[in-house]
Amino acid sequence: MLVVKKWANESPTKVFGVDLYMGIQSGQGSQIYGNTKMFYLFMKRTVDIVLSVLALILTCVFFIFVPIIIKIDSKGSAIYKQERLKKDGKPFMVYKFRSMRIDAEKDGAQWASSNDDRVTGVGKFIRKTRIDELPQLFNILRGDMSIVGPRPERAVFYDEFEKTIPNFRNRLAVKPGLTGWAQVNGGYDLAPSEKLVYDLEYIQNQSFYFDLKCIIKTVSVIFTHEGAR
């Protein structure tokens, strides 16, 4: 039986077997402990660096042509940067190929939706194929992100979702990822509460096998365009 530590005076609440009151400090809730956990984290970081370098070499052509196509298609910088939250709620700048109009948030922060009219012509393609996420390989090399983990979100959305989704910030127990268990099981089609269930399931059951499973399913998602918007 998996025992999960909870904050004082809170009763356990489970959704599909995932405890929503899992502590976020020091990765509590993970089934990996002691030396085994340290070895896993060391190897995970090593794999992150190796795969990121290989991916950058294999996709370097995209960093040449995609910015040119984006600039031709719409006004604005080809690279989009935005503050997100990483492990333990620390802010960092995430990088992407811009897929929306430069005035996409003139009315404030908005959660992307299906058939979002703010997405440009080129943006639709690079979002479906996940090419827009490639610049985040540099975030991984910097140590802000990992290959696999919950997708990074903005502080404003954490504040908003915490009002109706208990402990949404528990996703911050680990590094955010380029891909994740929620991304390969619905991705952008999932409601925030549904994403939380998948993310906490991953956090509680981190392993080399789980990471590999996410990576393999990500390859399938890239070709089927499931969960894209």
N, C-alpha and C positions, 0 to 999 in steps of 0.2 A: 504493500500500500504506500502510495506517495504521500508523505507528510509535508505540508506547506505551512511556513510560518506566517502568522497574520499580525496585523497591527492590533494594539491593545483595544479592548472593548468592541471589536468587530467580530461578527459571526461569519462563518464561511459561506460563500455563495458560489455555486458552481453552475456553469453553462456548458453542456456537453462534456462534463467531466473536468472542466478547466476552472480552477479556483480564481475568481476575480479579485480576491483580497490578498493575492500574493505580494509580498514585500518587494520593493524595487532596489533596496540597498544591497550592494555587493553581489548582485545576481541571485538573491534568494529565490528559492522555488526551483532551481535547476537540480537535476538528478545527478549532476557531476560534482563531486566533492573533493577537497584536499588536493593531493598531488595529481590525481587523475584530472581534476578540473584545470589545474595549472598547465599540465601537459596539453590538454585539449586546446586551451586558449593560446598557448605558444604555437602549436601546430596550425591552428586556425589563422593566426596572424601571418605565419610563414606562407601558408597557401594563398592568403589574400594578396600578399606581395607578388608571389610568383605568377598567379593567374592574372593579376592586373597588368604586370609588365608584358606578359604574353599577349593579352587582349589588346593592349595599346599597340603592340607591334603588328598584330594581325588586322587591326582596324584603322591603322594610321591614315589610310586613304580617305576614310570618312571625315577625318579632321581637316582634310584639304578641301574636299568638294562640298560637303554638307553646309559649311558656313557660307560658301559662295552662292549656293542654291537658295539658302534662306534669305540672304541679302537681296537677291534678285526677286524673290517672291513677295517680300514685304519689308517695310521700313523698320529700322532698329538694329541693335546689336545681334549677332548670330549666337552669342553665348549669353545665357540667362543665369543670373545668380540670385539666390534668395536665402535668407536666414532660416534655418531649421534647428531643431533640437536633437542632440545626440545623446549618448549614454549619460545618465544622471542629470538630464535636463540642461546640459551645457549647450549654448548656441554655437553654430558654425555656419559657414557659407557653403551651400550646395550648388553645384554647377550642372547646367543642362544646355543642350542645343535648344534655342528658343523655338517653341511650337505655337505660340499664341501671339496675337496682336500686342503691340507695345502699350496699348491703353486697356489691356484686359482687366485691370483692377482699378479703373478710374473711380468706381463706386465702392471700393474697399475689397477686402479679401473675400474670395468666393471659392467654394468647393466645386471642383470640376464635375461636370455632368455628361451624360451620354449625348452625343451629337452637339457638343458645346460649340456655339457659334463664334466663340472667341478664338478657336483654333484655326490657323491658316491652312492654305491648301497643302503646302509642304509639311506643315505640322501634323496633319492627319496621317500622313505616311510614316513619318519618323516616330510618332507615338505608337502606332499599331505595331511597328517592327521593333520598338524600344530603342531605336537608334538615338533618340533624344537623351537617353540616360548615359551614353558613353562617356561624357566628360566627368562623370562621377567616379571613374576609374582613378582619377587624380585625388579625389576625396579619400578613396580607399588607401592609396599609397601614403597619404598624409596621416592616416590612422583615425580619421573622423568616422569612417564607415567600414563595413565589412562586405564581403561578397554576399553573404546570406544574413538576413536579420529583418526586423520590422522596418517598413519604409519610413524614412524621416518625415516628420510633419512640422508645421509651423506652430509657434507658441500660441498664436491666436486661436487655432483649432483645438489645441489641448485645453485651453481655458473654456472654449465653447462646449466641447464634448463632455468635459468633466461635470457639467451641470446636469446632464441626463444619463451619462454612462459612467457608473461607478469605477473609479480606479483606471481610467483610460491611460493615465501617466505610467502605469506599470509596464507599458511597452518600452519605457526608458531604462529598463534593467540591463539591457545589452546594447551593443553598438547597432545603429541602424544599418540596413543592408541595401545593396543594389537590387537584390531580389529577395523574396521571402516566402514563407508558407502561405500567408494571406494572398500574396501576389499571384501565386500559381494555383490558387483555389478560388478564383473569381476576380482578384485584383481590384480594379477601379469599379467593377460592378457591385462590389460588396458595400454594405452600409458600414459606417464606423464601428458600430457595436459588433458586427459580424467579423470585421477585420481584427478586432481585439481578441476574440475567441481564438482565431487561428494564430495570432501573434503570441498569445500566452501559452498556447499548446506547444509552440516551437521553443519558447524560453524555458519551459518546464522540462522539455525533453531534448535539449541540445545534445548532439552527437555528430560524429563524422558521417554516420549513415544518413542522418536527417539532413545535414548540409548537402550531401551528395544527391539525395532525393530531390531537394529543392532545385539544385542546379540542373539536373536532368529534366525535370518538369518545366523549367524555365525555357530550355531549348525548344520544347514542344509548344509552349505558349507563344514564342516568337514567331513560329510558322503558322499557328492557327489563329493568332491575333485575339485569343480569348482574354477578356477583361480589359481590353484597350478602350480608350475614349479620347 
